[in-house]
Amino acid sequence: MEKLLYELRRLDKIPNGAVREYEEKKEDLMEYVNLKMEAHPKIDQYLGESPKELMYNNNRNHVEFMTNVFKFNDFEMLARVLPGIYRSYMARDFLPEYFIKSLEAWQEAIGKILTPLTAKAITPVYVTMGKLHQEVLLASKDEANVVGFSDNNFPKIKERFLHALLDGDHIECMNITKEFLFIQKKDIKRFYLGILQPALYEIGRLWEYGQISVAEEHLATAIAGRVMASVYNKFYVYEKEKGKVIVTCSPNEFHEVGGRMIADALEFDGWDVHYMGANVPIEELLLNIEKISPNILAISTAMPFNLDATQHIVERVRKEFGDTDLKIMVGGLAFAYSPNLWEQMGADGWGGDVEEAIKLARGWWADNEKT
């Protein structure tokens, strides 16, 4: 991973014009790569038992993600995400050689579809990724490179909760939650931080390694949602001594559990929280900001290829409500790959987890009360 980070950090920044052209022609680039890879005589061998639809999905995610890498010129994020991409697709029978051929196809597409000036700027990134193939492959096998949160304060009960999630046993998950909160008398913040969040990260890791199916991952996430709804009903606080918060997910972002955790935790901390959920259209969000006049807007983004949508929200909110005291907080797993990205986006802060989000919000509220 050290060599991977070193080599990718050395890449030159991509000019704005090249970024715009890459984004404008991303559909053409993706179609070219799909056709090129389909026609490869060894494509079935490269894909193993996986259907071609998974390759198409990979190419779609690739072009969206690389657009974000180029927009933010964040090659450290690229270095940290690449091992996970290798890991998740190889767990689904893709051969390592697939990635080499895929990068070659992307280079060919860039040379044929983009203007020479843009191709000259972007091609070195793909060439470097190809040269670093072995390093990415090695990093993909090292669990230390899996981005996620781990809290070992409650290992036994956390393991029980995880196994119940994997078994699809929502009743046992509820019983463990009640035991933790009402018998052991731990607070809700520790439940989210010490049990629920690390268990869901482990679910994500198991999916990434191909050890559980998409259906199992979705079932675990649904159970987590039911548990949170149950907890919310038990701990709901009517007194709102702090300000108003809108919590939302980026457009096209369907991973909402993290956002719900932040929304619940802030509400239990005395904030008047308006949770808007997953995949919220930006115009609807802006209407709600105008209607509610919140003190804080919290945006959750789990997938790195949705980061440009998050930045678009920040830019629109600044444009529409720049004369107000509205603070913008960003969070979600996508920012864990690049902890300083929130500053580049123009947000006011990054809440890496429930505890950090509460601390950040409290600090803003204290400053607000001083003025």
C-alpha atoms as a printed R data frame, in Angstrom:
    type eleno elety resid chain resno       x       y       z
1   ATOM     1    CA   MET     A     1   0.000   0.000   0.000
2   ATOM     2    CA   GLU     A     2   2.888   2.393   0.730
3   ATOM     3    CA   LYS     A     3   4.241   2.102  -2.829
4   ATOM     4    CA   LEU     A     4   0.726   2.415  -4.217
5   ATOM     5    CA   LEU     A     5   0.136   5.635  -2.304
6   ATOM     6    CA   TYR     A     6   3.560   7.014  -3.195
7   ATOM     7    CA   GLU     A     7   3.256   6.398  -6.946
8   ATOM     8    CA   LEU     A     8  -0.315   7.647  -7.315
9   ATOM     9    CA   ARG     A     9   0.334  10.775  -5.255
10  ATOM    10    CA   ARG     A    10   3.065  11.698  -7.749
11  ATOM    11    CA   LEU     A    11   0.609  11.988 -10.637
12  ATOM    12    CA   ASP     A    12   0.021  15.417 -12.143
13  ATOM    13    CA   LYS     A    13  -3.278  17.148 -11.496
14  ATOM    14    CA   ILE     A    14  -5.878  16.822 -14.244
15  ATOM    15    CA   PRO     A    15  -6.835  20.183 -15.823
16  ATOM    16    CA   ASN     A    16 -10.474  21.250 -15.478
17  ATOM    17    CA   GLY     A    17 -11.032  21.122 -19.212
18  ATOM    18    CA   ALA     A    18  -9.865  17.503 -19.378
19  ATOM    19    CA   VAL     A    19 -12.122  16.592 -16.465
20  ATOM    20    CA   ARG     A    20 -15.126  18.155 -18.189
21  ATOM    21    CA   GLU     A    21 -14.454  16.312 -21.444
22  ATOM    22    CA   TYR     A    22 -13.972  12.980 -19.673
23  ATOM    23    CA   GLU     A    23 -17.280  13.465 -17.863
24  ATOM    24    CA   GLU     A    24 -19.124  14.653 -20.982
25  ATOM    25    CA   LYS     A    25 -17.961  11.611 -22.975
26  ATOM    26    CA   LYS     A    26 -18.104   9.004 -20.203
27  ATOM    27    CA   GLU     A    27 -21.015   7.148 -21.825
28  ATOM    28    CA   ASP     A    28 -19.073   6.824 -25.081
29  ATOM    29    CA   LEU     A    29 -15.975   5.707 -23.205
30  ATOM    30    CA   MET     A    30 -17.925   3.102 -21.271
31  ATOM    31    CA   GLU     A    31 -19.650   1.756 -24.395
32  ATOM    32    CA   TYR     A    32 -16.290   1.437 -26.164
33  ATOM    33    CA   VAL     A    33 -14.803  -0.490 -23.235
34  ATOM    34    CA   ASN     A    34 -17.846  -2.768 -22.965
35  ATOM    35    CA   LEU     A    35 -17.637  -3.673 -26.659
36  ATOM    36    CA   LYS     A    36 -13.863  -4.108 -26.519
37  ATOM    37    CA   MET     A    37 -14.032  -6.432 -23.534
38  ATOM    38    CA   GLU     A    38 -17.010  -8.373 -24.918
39  ATOM    39    CA   ALA     A    39 -15.015  -9.117 -28.059
40  ATOM    40    CA   HIS     A    40 -11.953 -10.383 -26.205
41  ATOM    41    CA   PRO     A    41 -11.457 -14.103 -26.960
42  ATOM    42    CA   LYS     A    42 -10.758 -14.899 -23.296
43  ATOM    43    CA   ILE     A    43 -13.518 -12.775 -21.755
44  ATOM    44    CA   ASP     A    44 -15.464 -15.751 -20.385
45  ATOM    45    CA   GLN     A    45 -12.289 -17.037 -18.782
46  ATOM    46    CA   TYR     A    46 -11.530 -13.621 -17.272
47  ATOM    47    CA   LEU     A    47 -15.031 -13.364 -15.790
48  ATOM    48    CA   GLY     A    48 -15.046 -16.878 -14.350
49  ATOM    49    CA   GLU     A    49 -18.619 -17.795 -13.444
50  ATOM    50    CA   SER     A    50 -19.794 -14.184 -13.347
51  ATOM    51    CA   PRO     A    51 -22.290 -12.821 -15.910
52  ATOM    52    CA   LYS     A    52 -21.268 -10.021 -18.269
53  ATOM    53    CA   GLU     A    53 -23.757  -7.764 -16.494
54  ATOM    54    CA   LEU     A    54 -21.362  -7.618 -13.570
55  ATOM    55    CA   MET     A    55 -18.619  -6.395 -15.908
56  ATOM    56    CA   TYR     A    56 -20.955  -3.713 -17.272
57  ATOM    57    CA   ASN     A    57 -21.717  -2.665 -13.702
58  ATOM    58    CA   ASN     A    58 -17.988  -2.501 -12.954
59  ATOM    59    CA   ASN     A    59 -17.404  -0.272 -15.970
60  ATOM    60    CA   ARG     A    60 -20.261   2.028 -14.959
61  ATOM    61    CA   ASN     A    61 -18.887   2.357 -11.425
62  ATOM    62    CA   HIS     A    62 -15.390   2.842 -12.836
63  ATOM    63    CA   VAL     A    63 -16.223   5.792 -15.050
64  ATOM    64    CA   GLU     A    64 -18.284   7.463 -12.309
65  ATOM    65    CA   PHE     A    65 -15.568   6.925  -9.718
66  ATOM    66    CA   MET     A    66 -12.737   8.122 -11.980
67  ATOM    67    CA   THR     A    67 -14.745  11.238 -12.770
68  ATOM    68    CA   ASN     A    68 -14.693  11.990  -9.031
69  ATOM    69    CA   VAL     A    69 -10.970  11.205  -8.759
70  ATOM    70    CA   PHE     A    70 -10.236  13.661 -11.566
71  ATOM    71    CA   LYS     A    71 -12.602  16.355 -10.287
72  ATOM    72    CA   PHE     A    72 -11.001  16.375  -6.863
73  ATOM    73    CA   ASN     A    73  -7.522  15.394  -8.121
74  ATOM    74    CA   ASP     A    74  -7.578  12.963  -5.226
75  ATOM    75    CA   PHE     A    75  -5.190  10.173  -6.161
76  ATOM    76    CA   GLU     A    76  -4.863   9.081  -2.540
77  ATOM    77    CA   MET     A    77  -8.542   8.140  -2.665
78  ATOM    78    CA   LEU     A    78  -7.829   6.177  -5.853
79  ATOM    79    CA   ALA     A    79  -5.018   4.293  -4.102
80  ATOM    80    CA   ARG     A    80  -7.234   3.395  -1.161
81  ATOM    81    CA   VAL     A    81 -10.272   2.340  -3.222
82  ATOM    82    CA   LEU     A    82  -8.485   0.219  -5.853
83  ATOM    83    CA   PRO     A    83  -7.670  -2.742  -3.544
84  ATOM    84    CA   GLY     A    84 -11.318  -3.014  -2.542
85  ATOM    85    CA   ILE     A    85 -12.400  -3.039  -6.192
86  ATOM    86    CA   TYR     A    86  -9.979  -5.861  -6.959
87  ATOM    87    CA   ARG     A    87 -11.062  -7.718  -3.838
88  ATOM    88    CA   SER     A    88 -14.810  -7.536  -4.459
89  ATOM    89    CA   TYR     A    89 -14.666  -8.565  -8.128
90  ATOM    90    CA   MET     A    90 -12.089 -11.321  -7.645
91  ATOM    91    CA   ALA     A    91 -14.341 -12.703  -4.906
92  ATOM    92    CA   ARG     A    92 -16.922 -13.063  -7.675
93  ATOM    93    CA   ASP     A    93 -14.547 -15.137  -9.862
94  ATOM    94    CA   PHE     A    94 -12.962 -12.331 -11.911
95  ATOM    95    CA   LEU     A    95  -9.358 -13.234 -12.717
96  ATOM    96    CA   PRO     A    96  -6.587 -10.687 -11.966
97  ATOM    97    CA   GLU     A    97  -5.815 -10.568 -15.706
98  ATOM    98    CA   TYR     A    98  -9.241  -9.004 -16.236
99  ATOM    99    CA   PHE     A    99  -8.098  -5.756 -14.644
100 ATOM   100    CA   ILE     A   100  -5.029  -5.523 -16.885
101 ATOM   101    CA   LYS     A   101  -7.105  -6.005 -20.036
102 ATOM   102    CA   SER     A   102  -9.756  -3.631 -18.767
103 ATOM   103    CA   LEU     A   103  -7.201  -0.868 -18.142
104 ATOM   104    CA   GLU     A   104  -5.797  -1.421 -21.627
105 ATOM   105    CA   ALA     A   105  -9.312  -1.056 -23.056
106 ATOM   106    CA   TRP     A   106  -9.831   2.190 -21.137
107 ATOM   107    CA   GLN     A   107  -6.543   3.563 -22.450
108 ATOM   108    CA   GLU     A   108  -7.549   2.691 -26.010
109 ATOM   109    CA   ALA     A   109 -10.965   4.313 -25.533
110 ATOM   110    CA   ILE     A   110  -9.390   7.469 -24.146
111 ATOM   111    CA   GLY     A   111  -6.990   7.676 -27.102
112 ATOM   112    CA   LYS     A   112  -9.764   7.246 -29.670
113 ATOM   113    CA   ILE     A   113 -12.632   9.231 -28.129
114 ATOM   114    CA   LEU     A   114 -11.054  12.128 -26.244
115 ATOM   115    CA   THR     A   115  -9.148  14.991 -27.803
116 ATOM   116    CA   PRO     A   116  -5.351  14.594 -27.884
117 ATOM   117    CA   LEU     A   117  -4.814  17.208 -25.173
118 ATOM   118    CA   THR     A   118  -7.271  15.530 -22.796
119 ATOM   119    CA   ALA     A   119  -5.953  12.055 -23.608
120 ATOM   120    CA   LYS     A   120  -2.426  13.262 -22.867
121 ATOM   121    CA   ALA     A   121  -3.534  14.475 -19.427
122 ATOM   122    CA   ILE     A   122  -5.560  11.419 -18.426
123 ATOM   123    CA   THR     A   123  -3.706   8.485 -20.002
124 ATOM   124    CA   PRO     A   124  -0.795   8.579 -17.496
125 ATOM   125    CA   VAL     A   125  -3.257   7.784 -14.692
126 ATOM   126    CA   TYR     A   126  -4.332   4.585 -16.451
127 ATOM   127    CA   VAL     A   127  -0.751   3.707 -17.387
128 ATOM   128    CA   THR     A   128   0.265   4.075 -13.732
129 ATOM   129    CA   MET     A   129  -2.643   1.924 -12.543
130 ATOM   130    CA   GLY     A   130  -1.515  -0.757 -15.004
131 ATOM   131    CA   LYS     A   131   2.084  -0.589 -13.780
132 ATOM   132    CA   LEU     A   132   0.882  -0.892 -10.187
133 ATOM   133    CA   HIS     A   133  -1.290  -3.948 -10.866
134 ATOM   134    CA   GLN     A   134   0.814  -6.270  -8.707
135 ATOM   135    CA   GLU     A   135   0.887  -3.773  -5.846
136 ATOM   136    CA   VAL     A   136  -2.901  -3.394  -5.983
137 ATOM   137    CA   LEU     A   137  -3.255  -7.169  -6.081
138 ATOM   138    CA   LEU     A   138  -1.093  -7.547  -2.972
139 ATOM   139    CA   ALA     A   139  -2.916  -4.730  -1.164
140 ATOM   140    CA   SER     A   140  -6.267  -6.361  -1.961
141 ATOM   141    CA   LYS     A   141  -5.207  -9.436   0.033
142 ATOM   142    CA   ASP     A   142  -4.264  -7.458   3.131
143 ATOM   143    CA   GLU     A   143  -7.217  -6.970   5.481
144 ATOM   144    CA   ALA     A   144  -5.435  -4.009   7.061
145 ATOM   145    CA   ASN     A   145  -6.431  -2.072   3.928
146 ATOM   146    CA   VAL     A   146 -10.168  -2.635   4.428
147 ATOM   147    CA   VAL     A   147 -11.665   0.748   5.292
148 ATOM   148    CA   GLY     A   148 -14.052   0.499   8.218
149 ATOM   149    CA   PHE     A   149 -14.621   1.104  11.902
150 ATOM   150    CA   SER     A   150 -13.848  -1.358  14.661
151 ATOM   151    CA   ASP     A   151 -14.623  -0.956  18.343
152 ATOM   152    CA   ASN     A   152 -13.429  -3.808  20.522
153 ATOM   153    CA   ASN     A   153 -14.969  -2.592  23.776
154 ATOM   154    CA   PHE     A   154 -17.872  -5.024  23.430
155 ATOM   155    CA   PRO     A   155 -16.467  -7.981  21.443
156 ATOM   156    CA   LYS     A   156 -18.770 -10.761  22.683
157 ATOM   157    CA   ILE     A   157 -22.068  -8.970  22.271
158 ATOM   158    CA   LYS     A   158 -20.912  -7.472  18.984
159 ATOM   159    CA   GLU     A   159 -20.156 -10.972  17.659
160 ATOM   160    CA   ARG     A   160 -23.550 -12.235  18.806
161 ATOM   161    CA   PHE     A   161 -25.260  -9.330  17.033
162 ATOM   162    CA   LEU     A   162 -23.246  -9.947  13.864
163 ATOM   163    CA   HIS     A   163 -24.115 -13.661  13.801
164 ATOM   164    CA   ALA     A   164 -27.795 -12.842  14.313
165 ATOM   165    CA   LEU     A   165 -27.632 -10.428  11.370
166 ATOM   166    CA   LEU     A   166 -25.966 -13.091   9.208
167 ATOM   167    CA   ASP     A   167 -28.641 -15.604  10.232
168 ATOM   168    CA   GLY     A   168 -31.371 -13.141   9.311
169 ATOM   169    CA   ASP     A   169 -32.713 -13.422  12.865
170 ATOM   170    CA   HIS     A   170 -34.310 -10.054  13.576
171 ATOM   171    CA   ILE     A   171 -35.828 -11.249  16.869
172 ATOM   172    CA   GLU     A   172 -32.402 -12.168  18.260
173 ATOM   173    CA   CYS     A   173 -31.027  -8.808  17.051
174 ATOM   174    CA   MET     A   174 -33.832  -7.072  18.966
175 ATOM   175    CA   ASN     A   175 -33.148  -9.147  22.093
176 ATOM   176    CA   ILE     A   176 -29.405  -8.344  21.987
177 ATOM   177    CA   THR     A   177 -30.195  -4.658  21.535
178 ATOM   178    CA   LYS     A   178 -32.504  -4.675  24.560
179 ATOM   179    CA   GLU     A   179 -29.878  -6.502  26.624
180 ATOM   180    CA   PHE     A   180 -27.218  -3.935  25.736
181 ATOM   181    CA   LEU     A   181 -29.359  -0.860  26.313
182 ATOM   182    CA   PHE     A   182 -31.610  -1.869  29.204
183 ATOM   183    CA   ILE     A   183 -29.822  -4.627  31.135
184 ATOM   184    CA   GLN     A   184 -26.223  -3.473  30.666
185 ATOM   185    CA   LYS     A   185 -27.554   0.124  30.608
186 ATOM   186    CA   LYS     A   186 -25.222   1.382  27.878
187 ATOM   187    CA   ASP     A   187 -26.185   4.538  26.001
188 ATOM   188    CA   ILE     A   188 -27.475   4.689  22.450
189 ATOM   189    CA   LYS     A   189 -24.290   6.283  21.144
190 ATOM   190    CA   ARG     A   190 -22.235   3.300  22.303
191 ATOM   191    CA   PHE     A   191 -24.759   0.922  20.738
192 ATOM   192    CA   TYR     A   192 -24.420   2.604  17.358
193 ATOM   193    CA   LEU     A   193 -20.636   3.003  17.620
194 ATOM   194    CA   GLY     A   194 -19.757  -0.239  19.352
195 ATOM   195    CA   ILE     A   195 -22.305  -2.736  17.995
196 ATOM   196    CA   LEU     A   196 -24.360  -1.666  15.004
197 ATOM   197    CA   GLN     A   197 -21.811   0.250  12.916
198 ATOM   198    CA   PRO     A   198 -18.934  -2.262  13.200
199 ATOM   199    CA   ALA     A   199 -21.331  -5.161  12.584
200 ATOM   200    CA   LEU     A   200 -22.545  -3.534   9.368
201 ATOM   201    CA   TYR     A   201 -18.965  -2.793   8.292
202 ATOM   202    CA   GLU     A   202 -18.213  -6.476   8.776
203 ATOM   203    CA   ILE     A   203 -21.282  -7.360   6.681
204 ATOM   204    CA   GLY     A   204 -19.887  -5.094   3.967
205 ATOM   205    CA   ARG     A   205 -16.462  -6.718   4.255
206 ATOM   206    CA   LEU     A   206 -17.955 -10.211   3.944
207 ATOM   207    CA   TRP     A   207 -19.852  -9.103   0.828
208 ATOM   208    CA   GLU     A   208 -16.671  -7.576  -0.580
209 ATOM   209    CA   TYR     A   209 -14.881 -10.906  -0.112
210 ATOM   210    CA   GLY     A   210 -17.774 -12.796  -1.718
211 ATOM   211    CA   GLN     A   211 -18.564 -14.681   1.500
212 ATOM   212    CA   ILE     A   212 -22.197 -13.529   1.569
213 ATOM   213    CA   SER     A   213 -24.624 -12.724  -1.230
214 ATOM   214    CA   VAL     A   214 -26.228  -9.410  -2.143
215 ATOM   215    CA   ALA     A   215 -29.524 -10.771  -0.774
216 ATOM   216    CA   GLU     A   216 -27.899 -11.572   2.579
217 ATOM   217    CA   GLU     A   217 -26.299  -8.122   2.716
218 ATOM   218    CA   HIS     A   218 -29.653  -6.461   1.958
219 ATOM   219    CA   LEU     A   219 -31.434  -8.576   4.592
220 ATOM   220    CA   ALA     A   220 -28.863  -7.614   7.240
221 ATOM   221    CA   THR     A   221 -29.255  -3.940   6.360
222 ATOM   222    CA   ALA     A   222 -33.056  -4.221   6.532
223 ATOM   223    CA   ILE     A   223 -32.845  -5.841   9.985
224 ATOM   224    CA   ALA     A   224 -30.532  -3.055  11.134
225 ATOM   225    CA   GLY     A   225 -33.183  -0.575  10.010
226 ATOM   226    CA   ARG     A   226 -35.853  -2.400  12.030
227 ATOM   227    CA   VAL     A   227 -33.605  -2.412  15.084
228 ATOM   228    CA   MET     A   228 -32.985   1.326  14.760
229 ATOM   229    CA   ALA     A   229 -36.722   1.985  14.442
230 ATOM   230    CA   SER     A   230 -37.317   0.003  17.634
231 ATOM   231    CA   VAL     A   231 -34.555   1.860  19.476
232 ATOM   232    CA   TYR     A   232 -35.888   5.203  18.285
233 ATOM   233    CA   ASN     A   233 -39.316   4.496  19.775
234 ATOM   234    CA   LYS     A   234 -37.759   3.629  23.155
235 ATOM   235    CA   PHE     A   235 -35.442   6.632  23.377
236 ATOM   236    CA   TYR     A   236 -37.379   9.363  21.608
237 ATOM   237    CA   VAL     A   237 -36.830  12.727  23.341
238 ATOM   238    CA   TYR     A   238 -39.445  15.443  22.920
239 ATOM   239    CA   GLU     A   239 -37.404  18.294  24.393
240 ATOM   240    CA   LYS     A   240 -35.507  20.128  21.658
241 ATOM   241    CA   GLU     A   241 -33.162  22.532  23.390
242 ATOM   242    CA   LYS     A   242 -30.784  22.869  20.437
243 ATOM   243    CA   GLY     A   243 -31.239  23.924  16.809
244 ATOM   244    CA   LYS     A   244 -32.648  22.358  13.643
245 ATOM   245    CA   VAL     A   245 -30.842  19.802  11.495
246 ATOM   246    CA   ILE     A   246 -31.665  18.331   8.087
247 ATOM   247    CA   VAL     A   247 -30.034  14.951   7.456
248 ATOM   248    CA   THR     A   248 -30.018  13.634   3.906
249 ATOM   249    CA   CYS     A   249 -28.182  11.296   1.552
250 ATOM   250    CA   SER     A   250 -26.707  12.345  -1.782
251 ATOM   251    CA   PRO     A   251 -28.728  11.850  -4.981
252 ATOM   252    CA   ASN     A   252 -28.238   8.271  -6.210
253 ATOM   253    CA   GLU     A   253 -27.058   7.255  -2.730
254 ATOM   254    CA   PHE     A   254 -29.161   4.366  -1.421
255 ATOM   255    CA   HIS     A   255 -27.053   3.461   1.625
256 ATOM   256    CA   GLU     A   256 -28.993   5.292   4.309
257 ATOM   257    CA   VAL     A   257 -28.190   3.478   7.577
258 ATOM   258    CA   GLY     A   258 -25.266   5.800   8.346
259 ATOM   259    CA   GLY     A   259 -27.448   8.848   7.793
260 ATOM   260    CA   ARG     A   260 -30.165   7.387  10.017
261 ATOM   261    CA   MET     A   261 -27.630   6.777  12.797
262 ATOM   262    CA   ILE     A   262 -26.529  10.415  12.683
263 ATOM   263    CA   ALA     A   263 -30.138  11.625  12.568
264 ATOM   264    CA   ASP     A   264 -31.162   9.526  15.585
265 ATOM   265    CA   ALA     A   265 -28.046  10.395  17.594
266 ATOM   266    CA   LEU     A   266 -28.519  14.121  17.027
267 ATOM   267    CA   GLU     A   267 -32.182  13.888  17.954
268 ATOM   268    CA   PHE     A   268 -31.334  12.068  21.192
269 ATOM   269    CA   ASP     A   269 -28.811  14.867  21.823
270 ATOM   270    CA   GLY     A   270 -31.614  17.432  21.788
271 ATOM   271    CA   TRP     A   271 -31.657  18.598  18.170
272 ATOM   272    CA   ASP     A   272 -34.790  19.105  16.079
273 ATOM   273    CA   VAL     A   273 -33.919  16.656  13.281
274 ATOM   274    CA   HIS     A   274 -35.594  16.333   9.890
275 ATOM   275    CA   TYR     A   275 -34.406  13.109   8.250
276 ATOM   276    CA   MET     A   276 -34.987  13.004   4.486
277 ATOM   277    CA   GLY     A   277 -33.573   9.548   3.711
278 ATOM   278    CA   ALA     A   278 -31.876   8.085   0.653
279 ATOM   279    CA   ASN     A   279 -31.536   9.417  -2.904
280 ATOM   280    CA   VAL     A   280 -33.027  12.857  -2.285
281 ATOM   281    CA   PRO     A   281 -33.386  15.059  -5.412
282 ATOM   282    CA   ILE     A   282 -31.497  18.287  -4.893
283 ATOM   283    CA   GLU     A   283 -34.447  20.542  -5.752
284 ATOM   284    CA   GLU     A   284 -36.554  18.845  -3.056
285 ATOM   285    CA   LEU     A   285 -33.730  19.292  -0.592
286 ATOM   286    CA   LEU     A   286 -33.430  23.004  -1.383
287 ATOM   287    CA   LEU     A   287 -37.185  23.475  -0.898
288 ATOM   288    CA   ASN     A   288 -36.973  21.838   2.515
289 ATOM   289    CA   ILE     A   289 -33.998  23.971   3.543
290 ATOM   290    CA   GLU     A   290 -35.999  27.092   2.633
291 ATOM   291    CA   LYS     A   291 -39.031  25.809   4.530
292 ATOM   292    CA   ILE     A   292 -37.269  24.551   7.681
293 ATOM   293    CA   SER     A   293 -34.356  27.043   7.946
294 ATOM   294    CA   PRO     A   294 -32.018  24.555   9.629
295 ATOM   295    CA   ASN     A   295 -28.867  25.419  11.521
296 ATOM   296    CA   ILE     A   296 -27.086  22.362  10.086
297 ATOM   297    CA   LEU     A   297 -27.331  20.353   6.889
298 ATOM   298    CA   ALA     A   298 -25.776  16.880   7.253
299 ATOM   299    CA   ILE     A   299 -25.089  14.934   4.036
300 ATOM   300    CA   SER     A   300 -24.259  11.213   4.102
301 ATOM   301    CA   THR     A   301 -22.328   9.610   1.208
302 ATOM   302    CA   ALA     A   302 -21.275   5.960   1.314
303 ATOM   303    CA   MET     A   303 -20.132   5.311  -2.256
304 ATOM   304    CA   PRO     A   304 -17.094   7.202  -3.626
305 ATOM   305    CA   PHE     A   305 -18.666   7.591  -7.073
306 ATOM   306    CA   ASN     A   306 -21.373   9.783  -5.491
307 ATOM   307    CA   LEU     A   307 -18.943  12.376  -4.146
308 ATOM   308    CA   ASP     A   308 -19.449  14.775  -7.048
309 ATOM   309    CA   ALA     A   309 -23.186  14.750  -6.279
310 ATOM   310    CA   THR     A   310 -22.336  15.712  -2.706
311 ATOM   311    CA   GLN     A   311 -20.181  18.586  -3.907
312 ATOM   312    CA   HIS     A   312 -23.011  19.716  -6.200
313 ATOM   313    CA   ILE     A   313 -25.312  19.884  -3.169
314 ATOM   314    CA   VAL     A   314 -22.762  21.938  -1.244
315 ATOM   315    CA   GLU     A   315 -22.333  24.346  -4.172
316 ATOM   316    CA   ARG     A   316 -26.087  24.786  -4.687
317 ATOM   317    CA   VAL     A   317 -26.731  25.301  -0.983
318 ATOM   318    CA   ARG     A   318 -23.942  27.887  -0.783
319 ATOM   319    CA   LYS     A   319 -25.381  29.675  -3.807
320 ATOM   320    CA   GLU     A   320 -28.970  29.669  -2.522
321 ATOM   321    CA   PHE     A   321 -28.330  30.154   1.211
322 ATOM   322    CA   GLY     A   322 -24.878  31.692   1.346
323 ATOM   323    CA   ASP     A   323 -26.152  34.700   3.297
324 ATOM   324    CA   THR     A   324 -27.330  32.512   6.199
325 ATOM   325    CA   ASP     A   325 -25.466  30.874   9.097
326 ATOM   326    CA   LEU     A   326 -26.235  27.361   7.806
327 ATOM   327    CA   LYS     A   327 -23.417  24.904   8.553
328 ATOM   328    CA   ILE     A   328 -22.793  21.933   6.245
329 ATOM   329    CA   MET     A   329 -21.572  18.651   7.700
330 ATOM   330    CA   VAL     A   330 -20.577  15.731   5.460
331 ATOM   331    CA   GLY     A   331 -20.017  12.128   6.458
332 ATOM   332    CA   GLY     A   332 -20.249   8.530   5.364
333 ATOM   333    CA   LEU     A   333 -17.810   5.824   4.362
334 ATOM   334    CA   ALA     A   334 -16.827   7.590   1.110
335 ATOM   335    CA   PHE     A   335 -15.023  10.280   3.111
336 ATOM   336    CA   ALA     A   336 -13.015   7.691   5.042
337 ATOM   337    CA   TYR     A   337 -10.979   7.122   1.867
338 ATOM   338    CA   SER     A   338 -10.006  10.792   1.816
339 ATOM   339    CA   PRO     A   339 -10.463  12.484   5.222
340 ATOM   340    CA   ASN     A   340  -9.544  15.997   3.993
341 ATOM   341    CA   LEU     A   341 -11.937  15.979   1.058
342 ATOM   342    CA   TRP     A   342 -14.650  17.825   2.992
343 ATOM   343    CA   GLU     A   343 -12.503  20.960   2.973
344 ATOM   344    CA   GLN     A   344 -12.028  20.804  -0.797
345 ATOM   345    CA   MET     A   345 -15.799  20.448  -1.210
346 ATOM   346    CA   GLY     A   346 -16.444  23.605   0.774
347 ATOM   347    CA   ALA     A   347 -18.228  21.911   3.697
348 ATOM   348    CA   ASP     A   348 -17.804  23.206   7.232
349 ATOM   349    CA   GLY     A   349 -16.831  19.876   8.772
350 ATOM   350    CA   TRP     A   350 -16.699  16.109   8.571
351 ATOM   351    CA   GLY     A   351 -18.475  13.812  11.032
352 ATOM   352    CA   GLY     A   352 -16.606  10.527  10.694
353 ATOM   353    CA   ASP     A   353 -18.963   8.718  13.065
354 ATOM   354    CA   VAL     A   354 -21.829   9.366  15.472
355 ATOM   355    CA   GLU     A   355 -19.576  10.689  18.242
356 ATOM   356    CA   GLU     A   356 -17.691  13.058  15.941
357 ATOM   357    CA   ALA     A   357 -20.922  14.327  14.378
358 ATOM   358    CA   ILE     A   358 -22.401  15.159  17.793
359 ATOM   359    CA   LYS     A   359 -19.196  16.873  18.909
360 ATOM   360    CA   LEU     A   360 -19.063  18.929  15.711
361 ATOM   361    CA   ALA     A   361 -22.721  19.959  15.971
362 ATOM   362    CA   ARG     A   362 -22.365  20.891  19.639
363 ATOM   363    CA   GLY     A   363 -19.349  23.053  18.835
364 ATOM   364    CA   TRP     A   364 -21.264  24.940  16.171
365 ATOM   365    CA   TRP     A   365 -24.226  25.413  18.522
366 ATOM   366    CA   ALA     A   366 -21.967  26.756  21.284
367 ATOM   367    CA   ASP     A   367 -20.444  29.241  18.823
368 ATOM   368    CA   ASN     A   368 -23.939  30.225  17.688
369 ATOM   369    CA   GLU     A   369 -25.077  30.944  21.238
370 ATOM   370    CA   LYS     A   370 -22.036  33.167  21.859
371 ATOM   371    CA   THR     A   371 -23.004  35.502  18.986
